[in-house]
Amino acid sequence: MFKLKSIIASGLIALFSALPVQAHWSVVERQGQNNAFVMSIDEAVETPQDNKTYAYIEYGVVAKIVLWNANSHNSYITQYVPASSLSIDTFRDVTFLAEVPQTLKVNYTSVSGEVKADAINQGDIVAVVESLDPNPLANQDIAIATTTQVVSTSINSDYSTSITLAPPVNTNSNQTVEVQVITNGISFTSIATDNTSNPITINNLPSNEYVTVQTVVRDTTTGQSMTHQQVPVITADANVPVLVNARDSVQDKATISAPEVQSVINGDAKSGTISFAPIANFDSSTTVASIMVVGPNGSTTYIGIDGNGGTVNVSDLSATANYTVKMVIRDINSGEETIINGAGL
């Protein structure tokens, strides 16, 4: 799917020169399809800032609208290319973050001369160009028609959220209506309506994240469909509790001695004895610890230890390879790891 959308995005650059432009972001109208967007490369982000909204773009597609918070897991974000490493030639082959208008809307003049706005949504196609001319419509508040009403968002006991929607009433017997909620560019929930505005609730959505709400109207006689997108909606903030590390990581790094290593080479094999210091106030109900031996290509051996200090032995290692030794102290609840680097082996 992404490959196809990337091909389409490539064509948008050539098409763009004939269409109206907008500062930073612009709309490309596509007959019978969701509109696409063009953004200037200076909207790409080097380092995201807390409490700012960005588009996470994968291979030319808006995969996720993100409200950035460095202290959270920033759901769905695994890696991104910083702006300094992004080029016009590579944007369809990488993932990156881009600034978006605060309203998540882009104003434009349609080919028919009508002034409109379109919302940037998850799943939308984006092309990147070097620059865009200023847009005289940028500061106007242009409404986007709401097809499906958002009735409420709520919080569940597992800290997930739900959204309740009221779809449009459909009186055309040759049409069907579906309501879709998209959490990222490749994952969505689609529910067929009963042609009334009876509320529909969609569960197990992430907390405090943008979701796309769209309505798909299909003509059963022609097989054609029309998708109506709205401005992305942010789900309720469940205030997921931050689990505090039971130990002081800074103090552990300052007071626990690094593991020491003695190695012996016997022909093509190497073995070693690793000595490690006690871990003060070690509580096995809240903390686990291990000695980690990392070899070539990331091959890793974990040896569980307690807080008493002592030695562990490793063997059958390559005599010519280099290994690193670390003590890893992991908090069971928070998952935070404190790593104390030792000598090489």
N, C-alpha and C positions, 0 to 999 in steps of 0.2 A: 504494500500500500504506500509506504513512504517513498519507494523508488518512483512509482507513478506520479505521486504528488510533486516530487522533485523535478520530474520532467516538465510538468505543468508550470512549476515555479520558474523554470528556465525560460519558458516562453513568455512569462509575464514581463520580463525585463524589456524584451523587444516591443511588447504591446504598450508598455507604460508611457513611452514618449508621446503617444497620441492622446493620452488621457489627462484630466485635470490633476494637478499635483497638490500636495499638502506638506507642510513642514514636518519633517521627521517620519510621518506615516501618511500613506495615501491609499485610496480605495481603487481597486480594479473591478469594474462591473463585468459579470459573466452571466450571460443570458441563460435562465433556467437552472442556475446553480448558485450556491452561496458565493458572494463576492470574495475576492482575494485581496491581499494587501501588499504594498511595497513600503519598505522602510529604508531610511538612509543609514549607512554603515556607522555613523557616529552615535546611533542609538544603542549600539552594542555595549555591554557593560564589562568593565575591567574587574571591579570589585563591588559586589552588591552591598547595599546599605540597609540597615534594619528599618522595618516598617515602611518600606517602599515596595511598590508593585511592579513586577517584571513579567515579561513573556519568556518562558523557557522554550526555545525553538530547537526542534530536532529535525535535521535534514529538510529544512524548508517548511516545516509544519509547526504551528503553535501547539505544543504538547501540553503545556500547563501554564495557567496564569497563577503567579506565585506572589503571595505577601511574604516578603523575606523576613526571617527572624533567625539570626545566627545562633541563638540559644535553643532552637528547636531542630528537628530532623529535616525540615523543609521537604516534606513528602514528595517523592518521585524524583528529586534531583540527585543524581549520582555523580555527575561531572559536567564541566562545561569549559569551553575554550574562552579565555579572556579576550577582550577587544583587541589588545595589542597583537594577538596572534591570528586574528580573523581577517580574511581578505574576501574580495568579491568572488574570486575564483573558488573559494573553499566553503562558503557558507552552506551549500547544499549537502556537504559531506560531513558536517560536524554538528555538535550541539553548543548553543550559547545562550546567554541571557540578554534581553533587550529591554530598554525603558519603553514604557507605554504611556499614552495620555492618562491623566489622573481619572478622567471619566470613563476610561476604557472604550471611548467612542472616537471615531474619525469622521469629521465633516467633509463633505465633498459636493460638487455639482455634477449631477448625472449627465449622461450623454444627451438626455432629452431636455436638459436645462433646469431640472428641478433640484433644489437644495435639499440634501438629505444627510443622514448620519448612519454609520454602520458600526456595530460593536465588534471588538476584537474578541474572538472566542477560541476555546480549545478545539483543535481540529482544523482551524483556518490555515490556508496556504499563505506563505510570506516569501516575497523576493527581496533582495537587498541590492541597493544601488549606492553609488558614491555620495550623491547629495540630492536633495529635493528643494524646490523653490518654496518660499514662504506661502502659507495658505491664508487668504483673507477671511476664511470662515472659521478659523481655528478657535476663536473666543466665543462663538455663538453656542447657545444651549439649544440643540436641535433634538427633539424627542424621537425615540424609536418606539414604534407601536408594540404594545405588549399583547401577545396572543394567548399565552398561558399565564395565569396569575399565580404568583407565589403567595400562598396563604400564610405559611409559617415555617420556621425551622425550629427543631427541638433537640434536646440532648438526652441521650440514653445512658443507662447505668454503666455501660462499658466504655463510656466517653466517646462513642461514635455519635453521629448526628443523623437526623431525619429531616426531610423536606416534604411539605404538603403542598400540592399544586391543584389549581382549578383549571382544567382544560377548557377550550372554547366549545360552545355548543355547535354541533354539526347537523344540519337539516337536509343535506344533500345525500340521497341514497346511493349515489355513485361515488362517494368519497368515504375514506376511512381516516381517522385521526390517531396519531401516536404522540405521546409525550416522551421526550428523551432527556436524561440528565447525564452529562458528560463530566467525569472527574478528571480525566486527562485525555490526550489526543487519541488514544487507542482503546479506551475503556469507557463504555457507557451502558446505561440501563434504559430499555425501551419498553413502554407499556401502552397497549392499545386501549383507547377510551371506549366508553359505551355511547359515545356521541352526545353525552350530556356534560354538564360542568361539575358532576359529582367529584369530590376531592380524591386525589390519588396521593398516597404517601410512599416515598422511596426511602429505604432505610440503609444503614451501614455506610453512611458517607463520612468522610474525614472531617475532623473538627477544624473550624476557623480556616477553611480553604475555599477558593473560588470553584464553583461548578457552573457549567453551561446548561441552561434550560432552553430547549428548542422544541418546536412543534412541527411534525411532519404530516402533511396532508397529501394523501395518495388518491389519484383518480383510478378507480377500478376498471374503467372502460379503456383507458389509454395506457395504463401502467405508469404514467408519469407522476412525479411527486414534487412538492414544493416545501422547502424547509424555512421556517420562520425562526430566526435567532433573536435573542434578547441580550441585554447587558448582563454579563456574568454576575452571579449572586454569591455572596460569601456566606458559608454555613455558620451556625451558632458556635461560639467559642466555649468548649466544654471545660476550659481551664484544667487541662490534664496536669495532674500534680507532677512536679519535678522531683525525682527521687534523688535524695542526697547521698553522696558517698559516705559510707560508715567510717572511712579512714581519711586522714589528711594527706592527700597525694604529695603536696609540696614538702611536708615534714618527712614523709617516707623517703623521698628522693634525697633529702638532706642528711638523713641519719642512718639509713641502711647501707652498709658497705656493698660495693659491687662484687658479684661472684668472681672467684678466682679459679684459674684453670691450670691443670698439669696434664700434659699430653705425652703419649708414648706411640712411636711409629714402629710397626713390625711388618716389614715387607711392604705390601701394597695397602695395608690397613692401618688405621689410626684409632686409638682409644684415648679416653681422657677421664680425669677425675675433676669434678666441679665442686668447689667448696662455697657455701653460702652462709651468710650471717643470719642470726635470729631476727624475727619480725616481732617487734614489741607489741603487746596487747592484741595479739592475733586471735580472732574469733572466727572459728570455722563455720558458724551459723550465718555470718554476713560476708565472709571473704574466702576466696580460694586463691591459692598461689601455686606457681609452677616455675621450673627452670625450662627455658626454651632454647633449643639449639637449632639455628637456622643455617642451612647449607646452600650449595649452589642451586640456582633456579628456584629459590624459595622453599625448598623441601624443609619441613619443620618437624622436630621431635619435642613433645611436651612431656615433662616428668613432674608429677604432682608432688608437692612438698607441704610441710606444716610450718608453724611459726618457730620451731625450736632451733633451726640452724642445723648444719650437717654437711654431708657430701652425697653426691650421686655419681654414678658411673655411666659413661656412654661408650659404645664400641662399634666395630664394623663401619667406621667412617673411612672415606677415601684419604689416603696418605697425602695426596697432592692438592686436595681441595681446602679452601678456607671456610671456617664456620664462625658464626657469631653466637655468643652466649648472653642470655638475658634472664633476669628474674622478672616475672610478671605477677602482679598482685591485682586481682580482679574483684570488684565489688559485685556481689550476687544480685542486689536489687537494681542498682543504677547501670550496671554493665561497664562502668568506667574502669579502665586499666591503667595502672601505674607501672611503667617499665624502667627497670634499673639495668643499664647496659654493663656487661662484664667484658673480660678480655676475650681475644680471639682464640680459636682452637684450631 
